[in-house]
Amino acid sequence: QEFQLQPSMQLDKTEALKFITDVLGVSSPLRKLEQNRLLFLNELVKAFNDRIPFQNVTLLSQPPSDRHVPTWEEIKTAVMESRGGLCYTLGVFINILLEALNYDTYFAAGTIFYPNNHIMTIVKDLSFAGSKHLVDVNGYPSFEAIPLDFEHESPIYYHAFLEYKFIKEGSKIFRFHRKGEFRDLVPGREYDVDGWRRLCEVDLTPRDLSFFKQAMTDVYTIPGKNTPFLVSFRATIYKDLKLAAIKDNTLLLENDKHEIETSEISNQEEMIKTINKYFPNLFTIEEITKAIDYLKLYK
């Protein structure tokens, strides 16, 4: 497993630009990059959330004995083919993509209820010497690069169905949600202050990829150990900045008022049709069936 960043873990600039135009659908990347690196980064992050899904279908379809933290080649293929994956796949790829475009980046660890089970990117020196921006692509993404130079509390962001903000405490940043937060409140694991719920703790310490080895191995191989992604079906995309997601046998769709409407997916045949409607041509029927069967969703 390539847990050290190695020379092979890279994209050349031509590959990176081709991915941005062909897969993400962003036009004239080189010109935009030269004109305004921050505006271009924000366009890139939005396009990534629009085109690359957060999903565990691929993982669940694998026999348990074959499950592993994806290698760089697997990550690269999954994202280049728009199949996406969990935060490790998305987070490692976008970091290496930004490096190819000469952004100065490093990996940062996030904690979503369990230590270091989330990986993010910090972009340095973008606005001024010493500036830091958070790039986070996952099931609850940030839809732009978040400037971290606020003193205590960030502005409130309104993107898709979410209302979110960040609060700084020492070397850590905490992400809070208010509108759009629909997870069950788990006593003792998170807290609710004036309607704000804590989602994630971000440690700003620069981390080598090897730092994530144990936590990510658990994510990919031990059901329920430190994420729900081996015990619950997940697929999420933000097409045109609106959520379409499947969580177990529930379809979640964001309407024009940025509210979430849910409906039940009542059987396996309907599940396959629903996945192919909102995530077209990404998974084979065999992969979907194996993922459903592993979780015994309809048994």
C-alpha positions as CSV (number, residue, x, y, z in Angstrom):
1,Q,0.0,0.0,0.0
2,E,1.4,3.4,-1.1
3,F,1.1,5.3,2.2
4,Q,4.1,7.3,1.5
5,L,3.8,10.0,-1.1
6,Q,6.0,8.6,-3.9
7,P,7.1,9.9,-7.2
8,S,4.5,7.7,-8.9
9,M,1.8,9.4,-7.0
10,Q,1.5,12.4,-9.3
11,L,-0.3,13.8,-12.3
12,D,1.6,15.7,-15.0
13,K,0.2,19.0,-15.9
14,T,-1.1,17.8,-19.3
15,E,-3.0,15.0,-17.6
16,A,-4.4,17.4,-15.0
17,L,-5.6,19.9,-17.5
18,K,-7.2,17.2,-19.7
19,F,-9.1,15.8,-16.6
20,I,-10.3,19.4,-15.7
21,T,-11.7,20.0,-19.2
22,D,-12.9,16.5,-20.2
23,V,-14.1,15.1,-16.9
24,L,-15.0,18.2,-14.9
25,G,-16.2,20.2,-17.8
26,V,-14.2,23.4,-16.9
27,S,-13.2,25.4,-19.9
28,S,-9.9,27.3,-20.5
29,P,-8.2,26.1,-17.3
30,L,-4.8,27.4,-18.1
31,R,-6.0,30.9,-18.9
32,K,-8.2,30.9,-15.7
33,L,-5.3,29.6,-13.7
34,E,-3.0,32.4,-14.9
35,Q,-5.7,35.1,-14.3
36,N,-6.8,34.3,-10.8
37,R,-5.7,31.2,-8.9
38,L,-8.3,31.5,-6.1
39,L,-11.3,32.0,-8.4
40,F,-10.1,29.1,-10.5
41,L,-9.7,26.9,-7.4
42,N,-13.3,27.7,-6.4
43,E,-14.6,26.8,-9.9
44,L,-12.6,23.5,-9.7
45,V,-14.0,22.6,-6.3
46,K,-17.6,23.2,-7.5
47,A,-17.1,21.2,-10.6
48,F,-15.6,18.3,-8.6
49,N,-18.6,18.2,-6.4
50,D,-20.9,18.4,-9.5
51,R,-19.2,15.5,-11.4
52,I,-17.4,13.2,-8.9
53,P,-19.6,11.2,-6.5
54,F,-19.0,10.3,-2.9
55,Q,-19.9,6.6,-2.8
56,N,-19.2,3.2,-1.2
57,V,-20.8,1.1,-3.9
58,T,-17.4,0.1,-5.3
59,L,-16.1,-0.9,-1.8
60,L,-19.3,-2.8,-0.8
61,S,-19.2,-4.8,-4.1
62,Q,-15.8,-6.2,-3.2
63,P,-15.4,-9.5,-1.3
64,P,-14.5,-8.7,2.3
65,S,-11.1,-10.4,1.9
66,D,-10.2,-8.1,-1.0
67,R,-11.1,-4.8,0.7
68,H,-8.2,-2.4,1.1
69,V,-7.3,1.3,1.1
70,P,-7.1,2.1,-2.6
71,T,-3.7,2.5,-4.2
72,W,-2.9,5.7,-6.2
73,E,-3.5,3.8,-9.5
74,E,-7.0,2.8,-8.2
75,I,-7.7,6.3,-7.0
76,K,-6.6,7.8,-10.3
77,T,-8.8,5.4,-12.3
78,A,-11.8,5.9,-10.1
79,V,-11.8,9.7,-10.3
80,M,-10.8,9.9,-14.0
81,E,-13.7,7.6,-14.8
82,S,-16.1,9.8,-12.6
83,R,-16.8,6.9,-10.3
84,G,-15.4,8.6,-7.3
85,G,-15.3,6.9,-3.9
86,L,-14.9,7.7,-0.2
87,C,-13.1,10.7,1.2
88,Y,-9.7,9.1,0.9
89,T,-10.1,8.6,-2.9
90,L,-11.5,12.1,-3.4
91,G,-9.2,13.8,-1.0
92,V,-5.9,12.2,-2.2
93,F,-6.8,12.9,-5.8
94,I,-7.7,16.5,-5.5
95,N,-4.5,17.2,-3.5
96,I,-2.4,15.6,-6.2
97,L,-4.4,17.4,-8.9
98,L,-3.7,20.8,-7.2
99,E,0.0,19.9,-6.8
100,A,0.1,19.3,-10.6
101,L,-1.2,22.9,-11.1
102,N,1.5,24.3,-8.8
103,Y,-0.7,25.0,-5.8
104,D,1.2,24.6,-2.5
105,T,-0.7,22.0,-0.6
106,Y,-0.6,19.6,2.3
107,F,-2.8,16.9,3.8
108,A,-4.7,17.6,7.0
109,A,-6.6,15.1,9.2
110,G,-10.3,15.4,10.0
111,T,-12.2,13.7,12.8
112,I,-15.9,13.0,12.2
113,F,-16.8,11.2,15.4
114,Y,-13.7,9.0,15.1
115,P,-10.1,10.1,15.2
116,N,-8.5,10.9,11.8
117,N,-11.1,9.1,9.7
118,H,-11.3,12.0,7.2
119,I,-8.6,13.5,4.9
120,M,-8.6,17.1,3.6
121,T,-6.2,19.4,1.8
122,I,-4.9,22.8,2.9
123,V,-3.7,25.2,0.2
124,K,-1.0,27.6,1.4
125,D,0.0,31.1,0.4
126,L,-2.9,31.5,-2.0
127,S,-4.2,35.0,-1.0
128,F,-1.0,36.2,0.8
129,A,2.1,34.7,2.3
130,G,1.0,32.5,5.1
131,S,-2.7,32.2,4.1
132,K,-4.5,28.9,4.3
133,H,-7.5,27.6,2.5
134,L,-9.4,24.4,3.2
135,V,-10.4,22.1,0.3
136,D,-12.7,19.4,1.4
137,V,-14.6,17.1,-1.1
138,N,-16.8,14.4,0.5
139,G,-20.4,13.6,1.2
140,Y,-20.7,17.0,3.1
141,P,-18.3,19.0,1.0
142,S,-17.3,22.6,1.1
143,F,-18.3,24.1,-2.2
144,E,-15.3,26.4,-2.4
145,A,-11.9,26.8,-0.9
146,I,-12.6,28.1,2.6
147,P,-10.2,30.8,3.8
148,L,-9.0,30.1,7.3
149,D,-7.6,33.5,8.2
150,F,-10.6,34.5,10.3
151,E,-9.9,35.3,13.9
152,H,-12.5,33.1,15.7
153,E,-15.5,32.4,13.4
154,S,-15.9,32.2,9.7
155,P,-18.7,33.8,7.7
156,I,-21.8,31.6,7.3
157,Y,-21.8,29.7,4.0
158,Y,-25.1,28.8,2.2
159,H,-24.5,26.1,-0.4
160,A,-27.0,23.6,-1.7
161,F,-29.3,22.7,1.2
162,L,-26.6,23.4,3.8
163,E,-25.9,26.3,6.1
164,Y,-22.4,25.9,7.6
165,K,-19.6,27.8,9.3
166,F,-16.2,27.2,10.9
167,I,-14.9,28.0,14.4
168,K,-11.2,28.2,15.3
169,E,-9.8,26.9,18.6
170,G,-6.0,26.9,18.7
171,S,-4.6,24.7,15.9
172,K,-8.0,23.2,15.2
173,I,-11.0,24.3,13.2
174,F,-14.5,22.9,13.8
175,R,-17.2,22.7,11.1
176,F,-20.8,23.3,12.2
177,H,-24.1,22.8,10.4
178,R,-27.5,24.4,11.0
179,K,-30.1,24.5,8.2
180,G,-30.1,21.2,6.3
181,E,-28.7,19.1,9.1
182,F,-30.8,16.0,9.3
183,R,-28.6,13.4,10.9
184,D,-29.8,11.9,14.2
185,L,-28.3,13.6,17.2
186,V,-26.1,11.1,19.0
187,P,-25.8,11.9,22.7
188,G,-22.2,12.4,23.9
189,R,-20.7,12.4,20.4
190,E,-21.6,15.8,19.2
191,Y,-23.4,18.8,20.5
192,D,-26.1,21.3,19.4
193,V,-25.6,25.0,20.2
194,D,-28.3,27.4,19.1
195,G,-29.2,25.0,16.4
196,W,-25.6,24.5,15.2
197,R,-24.4,20.9,15.1
198,R,-20.7,20.0,15.0
199,L,-19.8,17.9,12.0
200,C,-16.0,17.8,11.8
201,E,-12.8,18.7,13.6
202,V,-10.0,19.8,11.4
203,D,-6.4,19.5,12.7
204,L,-4.3,22.0,10.7
205,T,-1.0,20.1,11.4
206,P,0.6,19.1,8.1
207,R,0.4,15.3,7.7
208,D,2.2,12.7,5.5
209,L,-0.1,10.2,3.9
210,S,1.3,7.5,6.2
211,F,-0.3,9.3,9.2
212,F,-3.7,8.0,7.9
213,K,-2.7,4.4,7.5
214,Q,-4.4,2.8,10.5
215,A,-7.6,4.9,10.5
216,M,-8.1,4.4,6.8
217,T,-7.4,0.7,6.9
218,D,-10.1,0.5,9.6
219,V,-12.5,2.5,7.3
220,Y,-12.0,0.1,4.4
221,T,-11.8,-3.2,6.2
222,I,-13.6,-3.2,9.6
223,P,-17.4,-2.8,9.5
224,G,-18.6,-0.1,11.8
225,K,-15.2,0.5,13.3
226,N,-14.9,4.2,12.6
227,T,-17.3,5.1,9.8
228,P,-20.7,3.7,8.7
229,F,-19.4,2.9,5.2
230,L,-19.2,-0.8,5.5
231,V,-22.6,-1.1,7.2
232,S,-24.7,1.5,5.2
233,F,-25.2,2.1,1.5
234,R,-24.1,5.6,0.4
235,A,-24.0,7.5,-2.9
236,T,-24.0,11.3,-3.1
237,I,-23.6,13.8,-5.9
238,Y,-24.2,17.6,-6.0
239,K,-25.4,18.1,-9.6
240,D,-25.7,21.8,-10.4
241,L,-25.1,22.3,-6.6
242,K,-28.2,20.3,-5.6
243,L,-28.0,17.1,-3.7
244,A,-29.0,13.7,-5.1
245,A,-28.2,10.9,-2.7
246,I,-29.0,7.3,-1.8
247,K,-28.7,6.3,1.9
248,D,-29.6,2.7,2.4
249,N,-33.1,2.3,0.8
250,T,-33.9,6.0,0.9
251,L,-33.6,8.5,-2.0
252,L,-32.8,12.1,-1.0
253,L,-33.4,14.9,-3.5
254,E,-32.9,18.6,-3.0
255,N,-35.7,20.7,-4.5
256,D,-35.6,24.2,-5.9
257,K,-36.2,25.7,-2.4
258,H,-33.1,23.8,-1.1
259,E,-35.1,21.4,1.0
260,I,-34.5,17.7,1.1
261,E,-37.4,15.4,-0.1
262,T,-37.1,11.7,0.7
263,S,-38.7,8.7,-0.8
264,E,-38.3,5.0,-0.1
265,I,-36.7,2.7,-2.7
266,S,-38.8,-0.4,-2.1
267,N,-37.0,-3.2,-3.8
268,Q,-33.8,-4.3,-5.5
269,E,-35.0,-3.7,-9.1
270,E,-36.1,-0.1,-8.2
271,M,-32.7,0.4,-6.4
272,I,-30.8,-0.5,-9.6
273,K,-33.0,1.8,-11.7
274,T,-32.5,4.7,-9.2
275,I,-28.7,4.3,-9.1
276,N,-28.6,4.2,-12.9
277,K,-30.8,7.3,-13.1
278,Y,-28.8,9.5,-10.7
279,F,-25.3,7.9,-11.2
280,P,-25.6,6.8,-14.8
281,N,-23.0,4.4,-16.3
282,L,-20.8,4.4,-13.2
283,F,-21.5,0.9,-11.8
284,T,-22.3,-2.4,-13.4
285,I,-25.5,-4.2,-12.3
286,E,-23.3,-6.9,-10.9
287,E,-21.5,-4.3,-8.7
288,I,-24.8,-2.8,-7.5
289,T,-26.2,-6.2,-6.8
290,K,-23.2,-7.4,-4.8
291,A,-23.3,-4.2,-2.7
292,I,-27.0,-4.6,-2.0
293,D,-26.6,-8.3,-1.2
294,Y,-23.6,-7.6,1.2
295,L,-25.8,-5.3,3.3
296,K,-28.9,-7.5,2.9
297,L,-30.9,-4.4,2.1
298,Y,-33.8,-6.3,0.7
299,K,-33.6,-9.6,2.6
